[in-house]
């Protein structure tokens, strides 16, 4: 399943189900097949996404630091930098929410 987020203020944002579900859960929405983010809800949704990104970044930094300490001064430590982080996934959605909120229009999916 794909999530296709739509707004009159922007182009569509399309996400695979796991990523769309994660983002909807972060903003407190049920990951149903159809839904809406009202314009008045967008500031809280944006903040929730930013908080989730900060938490993930802090957890990854702590894990990398712990791995470096465990391996000593070995510079060949592998990090999660090769994987796509939440930070990268939410940028288009946050942009959509900001533009939609500025124009006082809703964001919908599944319709």
Backbone bond lengths (Angstrom), bond angles and torsions (degrees), N, CA, C in turn:
res aa  C-N    CA-C-N  psi(-1)  N-CA   C-N-CA  omega(-1)  CA-C   N-CA-C  phi
1 X - - - 1.450 - - 1.520 109.34 -
2 X 1.300 115.27 145.97 1.453 122.23 175.09 1.521 109.02 -113.78
3 X 1.314 115.36 149.17 1.455 121.19 169.55 1.518 106.55 -103.86
4 X 1.316 116.32 124.38 1.461 121.83 177.09 1.528 107.41 -116.01
5 X 1.330 115.00 105.11 1.459 121.42 -179.43 1.523 108.35 -88.10
6 X 1.341 115.64 133.75 1.460 121.24 -176.49 1.521 110.22 -127.96
7 X 1.321 114.17 146.55 1.454 121.06 175.06 1.522 108.23 -152.81
8 X 1.316 116.14 148.52 1.464 120.34 176.62 1.525 111.58 -70.58
9 X 1.336 116.36 -15.68 1.468 120.83 -176.29 1.528 113.27 -89.07
10 X 1.335 117.29 -17.08 1.467 120.44 -174.26 1.520 110.98 -144.32
11 X 1.314 114.58 175.59 1.454 120.35 169.06 1.519 109.14 -73.89
12 X 1.315 116.16 171.73 1.460 121.29 -179.52 1.526 111.23 -72.98
13 X 1.321 116.04 150.71 1.461 123.26 172.07 1.520 106.13 -117.80
14 X 1.327 116.30 122.54 1.459 121.40 -177.61 1.521 108.94 -113.30
15 X 1.334 115.29 133.29 1.472 121.50 179.85 1.520 109.72 -133.74
16 X 1.305 115.48 148.79 1.456 120.46 170.86 1.522 108.93 -67.32
17 X 1.316 116.60 159.43 1.456 120.54 -174.44 1.528 114.48 -55.93
18 X 1.345 120.47 -48.25 1.476 117.98 -177.23 1.528 113.28 -59.79
19 X 1.331 116.68 -41.28 1.459 119.86 -179.25 1.528 111.60 -73.03
20 X 1.320 117.42 -40.93 1.457 120.63 177.38 1.519 111.84 -63.49
21 X 1.327 115.69 -41.97 1.473 121.06 178.15 1.527 110.07 -61.59
22 X 1.330 116.75 -45.16 1.464 121.16 -179.83 1.528 110.89 -60.16
23 X 1.311 116.59 -45.83 1.467 120.25 -178.77 1.528 110.92 -65.01
24 X 1.321 117.08 -42.31 1.465 119.57 178.38 1.527 111.45 -63.06
25 X 1.313 117.12 -40.22 1.461 119.85 178.27 1.527 111.15 -65.46
26 X 1.323 117.28 -37.97 1.463 120.87 178.80 1.522 110.64 -61.49
27 X 1.331 116.84 -40.40 1.469 119.16 -177.38 1.521 112.52 -87.30
28 X 1.335 116.30 5.57 1.457 120.24 174.98 1.514 115.04 82.20
29 X 1.328 116.31 20.73 1.460 120.59 178.33 1.526 109.31 -104.59
30 X 1.303 115.61 146.71 1.456 121.04 176.45 1.529 108.21 -72.99
31 X 1.318 117.84 131.61 1.470 120.02 -177.12 1.531 112.60 -78.00
32 X 1.296 115.99 54.03 1.462 122.03 178.71 1.528 109.82 -75.58
33 X 1.322 115.77 172.84 1.461 120.66 179.11 1.526 111.74 -70.17
34 X 1.340 116.95 -25.39 1.468 121.66 178.54 1.516 109.40 -132.50
35 X 1.326 115.55 146.59 1.455 118.42 177.58 1.513 112.33 -174.17
36 X 1.327 114.08 -179.27 1.459 120.75 -176.81 1.522 109.76 -148.25
37 X 1.316 115.17 142.55 1.463 122.30 169.49 1.524 104.74 -112.85
38 X 1.299 115.77 113.15 1.461 120.72 -179.60 1.519 110.29 -72.56
39 X 1.305 116.24 151.81 1.461 121.59 -179.63 1.528 111.82 -55.25
40 X 1.315 117.80 -38.85 1.464 121.32 -178.76 1.525 112.50 -69.57
41 X 1.338 117.45 -20.59 1.461 121.94 179.80 1.533 112.93 -86.22
42 X 1.303 116.77 -13.24 1.463 120.93 -170.93 1.524 115.58 -65.06
43 X 1.328 120.46 -41.02 1.469 117.98 177.83 1.529 112.75 -58.65
44 X 1.332 116.99 -42.02 1.468 120.33 177.94 1.523 111.18 -66.51
45 X 1.336 116.72 -38.46 1.462 121.00 178.92 1.529 110.53 -64.43
46 X 1.316 116.65 -43.41 1.472 121.14 179.16 1.519 109.70 -62.21
47 X 1.315 117.26 -44.46 1.464 120.66 -179.97 1.526 111.07 -64.53
48 X 1.316 117.29 -40.32 1.468 120.85 178.35 1.523 110.82 -61.87
49 X 1.324 117.02 -40.72 1.470 120.42 177.98 1.525 111.12 -66.08
50 X 1.322 116.40 -42.83 1.476 119.64 178.43 1.527 111.35 -64.07
51 X 1.321 117.02 -39.32 1.470 120.98 177.54 1.527 110.94 -64.03
52 X 1.337 116.78 -42.00 1.470 120.66 179.36 1.525 110.85 -64.23
53 X 1.319 116.65 -39.41 1.471 120.54 177.38 1.524 110.06 -63.62
54 X 1.319 116.76 -45.21 1.470 120.58 179.90 1.530 111.00 -61.47
55 X 1.323 116.85 -40.90 1.464 120.54 178.48 1.521 110.91 -64.24
56 X 1.332 116.97 -44.11 1.460 120.07 179.48 1.527 111.14 -64.54
57 X 1.311 117.03 -43.20 1.468 120.91 179.99 1.531 110.63 -62.89
58 X 1.325 117.36 -41.35 1.464 120.82 178.58 1.521 110.73 -65.15
59 X 1.321 117.51 -41.93 1.466 121.30 179.23 1.525 110.94 -64.97
60 X 1.321 117.10 -41.35 1.463 120.15 178.61 1.525 111.33 -67.16
61 X 1.315 117.10 -40.26 1.463 120.30 178.12 1.524 110.71 -63.74
62 X 1.322 116.95 -41.67 1.466 120.47 178.75 1.526 110.78 -65.15
63 X 1.332 117.03 -40.11 1.462 120.67 179.03 1.526 111.08 -66.12
64 X 1.315 116.59 -40.76 1.465 120.13 178.32 1.524 110.71 -65.94
65 X 1.326 116.51 -40.88 1.462 120.19 178.85 1.525 110.45 -64.39
66 X 1.311 117.51 -42.58 1.460 121.26 178.79 1.523 110.99 -63.69
67 X 1.323 116.42 -38.44 1.458 120.48 178.47 1.530 110.65 -67.03
68 X 1.315 116.80 -40.70 1.471 120.47 177.82 1.521 110.77 -62.81
69 X 1.320 116.48 -43.13 1.460 120.31 179.70 1.524 111.15 -65.67
70 X 1.308 116.62 -37.29 1.460 120.97 179.83 1.531 111.15 -67.97
71 X 1.312 116.90 -35.89 1.456 120.65 -177.49 1.523 112.58 -92.63
72 X 1.300 117.37 0.27 1.460 120.93 179.28 1.517 111.63 76.40
73 X 1.290 115.90 -138.00 1.463 120.22 -176.49 1.526 111.79 -93.01
74 X 1.311 118.36 15.72 1.462 122.60 178.33 1.529 108.61 -63.72
75 X 1.321 116.96 124.40 1.464 120.80 -177.51 1.518 112.35 -90.41
76 X 1.310 118.62 1.24 1.459 120.61 -179.50 1.527 111.53 -93.83
77 X 1.300 117.07 29.44 1.466 121.82 -179.53 1.522 108.75 -69.86
78 X 1.323 115.86 129.89 1.458 121.17 177.66 1.518 108.42 -85.16
79 X 1.316 114.87 138.72 1.466 119.48 178.46 1.515 109.41 -120.96
80 X 1.290 115.19 175.08 1.460 121.16 178.90 1.523 111.16 -84.56
81 X 1.326 117.46 10.66 1.455 120.00 -175.95 1.521 112.21 -65.57
82 X 1.329 118.48 -19.28 1.448 121.25 178.69 1.515 112.97 -79.15
83 X 1.311 117.57 -17.58 1.459 120.55 -179.81 1.524 110.51 -91.93
84 X 1.318 115.26 160.20 1.460 119.81 179.34 1.519 108.17 -83.14
85 X 1.298 115.38 123.80 1.462 121.39 -177.41 1.527 111.29 -93.35
86 X 1.302 114.30 163.62 1.461 120.82 177.60 1.526 110.06 -55.55
87 X 1.308 115.92 -38.51 1.463 121.97 -179.62 1.534 111.20 -52.16
88 X 1.317 116.46 -42.63 1.455 120.70 -179.47 1.526 111.85 -74.74
89 X 1.307 116.53 -34.26 1.459 120.53 -176.67 1.530 112.69 -72.51
90 X 1.327 117.40 -33.01 1.469 119.36 -174.31 1.519 114.17 -86.40
91 X 1.313 118.13 -14.69 1.468 120.57 -176.46 1.534 112.37 -54.66
92 X 1.342 119.73 -50.42 1.468 117.85 179.84 1.530 112.97 -64.11
93 X 1.320 116.89 -34.79 1.465 120.22 -179.53 1.526 110.85 -71.36
94 X 1.320 117.25 -41.45 1.467 120.00 176.42 1.523 110.26 -61.78
95 X 1.330 116.52 -42.01 1.471 120.19 177.97 1.527 109.93 -60.40
96 X 1.334 116.81 -43.00 1.463 120.90 178.46 1.528 110.60 -60.91
97 X 1.324 116.52 -46.23 1.461 120.25 -179.85 1.525 111.76 -62.86
98 X 1.323 117.25 -41.59 1.467 120.46 179.99 1.527 111.40 -63.86
99 X 1.313 116.84 -44.55 1.469 120.07 179.75 1.522 111.62 -67.49
100 X 1.323 116.11 -42.01 1.462 120.04 179.33 1.524 110.88 -63.93
101 X 1.326 115.92 -41.04 1.463 119.64 178.85 1.530 110.69 -64.86
102 X 1.320 117.27 -41.14 1.467 120.95 179.46 1.526 111.17 -61.18
103 X 1.322 116.54 -34.07 1.471 120.58 179.78 1.527 112.47 -95.59
104 X 1.338 115.93 1.80 1.461 122.85 178.71 1.527 112.62 56.38
105 X 1.344 114.67 46.15 1.457 121.03 174.44 1.523 109.37 -121.13
106 X 1.319 117.05 159.02 1.445 122.24 -176.95 1.530 111.38 -88.52
107 X 1.329 115.28 164.55 1.461 122.85 171.28 1.521 106.27 -114.00
108 X 1.321 116.28 130.46 1.459 121.36 -179.10 1.524 109.64 -124.07
109 X 1.318 115.57 161.08 1.452 119.97 171.76 1.523 108.58 -142.89
110 X 1.333 114.55 151.13 1.455 120.25 176.37 1.520 115.48 78.15
111 X 1.315 118.09 11.87 1.467 120.47 179.38 1.525 110.24 -121.68
